Amino acid sequence: MIYLLHIDTSGEIGTVAISGDGVVLSFVSTEETRNHASAINNMITHVIAEAGISVNQLSAIAVCGGPGSYTGLRIGVATAKGLCYALDIPLILDNKLTLLAYTAYKNQPAYAQYISLLLAREKEYFVSVYDQNLTCMVPPQHVTEDALISSIEKNARTYMVSDASKNAIDNLQINNLQVENNTKIELNSWSFYSFEKYNCNHFVNLADAEPFYLKQVYTHK
C-alpha cells in the first residue's frame, strides 16, 4: 500500500493526515491558531500511530505549499523536506488553489469554468482558473482587483471557491456563477489527487522546493 503523509499549514488551522492508496486513514487538526511550529511534530506522531503504521512505511510526503500564511508555509514545507531527507522518500508539493479547484471539479462536474480565488490583502487576490476538463487556463498567481476583473471570462458557467467578500465577487460581473465559501482543503480529494501524482512520479526536487508565496513579503522598519 502507498502511504502518504499530508501536511497543510497554509492557514490558521493546521492539518496533518495519513492516506493509504488515496484513502484517508487518519487526520488531526490544530485547535489553536498560528501554532504550527510547536504542534506539527506531535500531530505527525499522532496520525502515524492512529493509522497503525511506522514512519518508515511512508512512501512520500504531500505538503500544501500555499498560497497562504508566510510563516505557516515555511514551517510546513521545511518539516516535509526534513522528513523526506531523513527517510529518503520523495516530496509532492501541492498548490492550494489547484486543490480547491480539483475538489470543485470532482464534486460539481457540470461547469465550464472553475475559479479558485483567495484574499491576499485588500483588493489583492490569489487566483487560478481552470476549464471544464480542469486544464489550467490562468496559472496560480497574485493579482490586483483591476487585473482580476479583466482576466476572467464573464459568460462561462462558473463554479468559484472563494473567501472574498460578496461585493468583490459581484464586481467580477460573471453572469452564471455558483460560489462555494468553504476554502478549507478537503482531505478525501487531496488524498486521491496526491495518490495520482505519486503514481505519475510527479515529485519535486528537494533542494529547489519552496512554498508558493506568490506575492512579495512587505516589511516595516
Summary of the structure (lengths in Angstrom):
residues: 221
radius of gyration: 17.5
end to end distance: 51.6
largest distance: 51.6
contacts: 724
relative contact order: 0.18
helix: 33%
strand: 30%
